[in-house]
Amino acid sequence: MAETAVMLSWTLISECPIPGDVNDLLVEGENAIAAYKTLRDSAIFTNKRLIVRDAQGLTGKKVEIYSLPYSSINMWSTENAGKFLDFNAEVELWTRAGHIKVNLQKGVDIRKFDKLIAEAIL
């Protein structure tokens, strides 16, 4: 497959409780399913999209919110070294908006993450 430039890149550190204030972002019929801690905030899987909240600036009061509807994902791939010496894994998403790379730290179950994406898209 031809190499494409990565438009966005996120790092997910570990699974975490779903933030209570995410309900303010959800539309009718949308439910939060899982959440992951990022470097400064969180990524939330819902039954309709992936929401990534990115705190910015020194104080983190400015927050940028990315909303990726599953319907815009054309293809994805996962890569890891298996159980032995697997310190991180990578997920790549090819979307109508561009190419997105998600780095998963050791605390994130790549197969659970892969299944979340598959159940949402397929």
Buried (B, 14 or more C-beta within 10 A) or exposed (E): EEEEEEEBEBBBBEBBEBBEEBEEBBEEEBEBBBBBBBEEBBBBBBEBBBBBBBBEEEEEEEEEEBEBBBEBBEEBEBEBEEEEEEEBBBBBBBBEBEBBBBBBBEEBEBEEBBEBBEEBBE
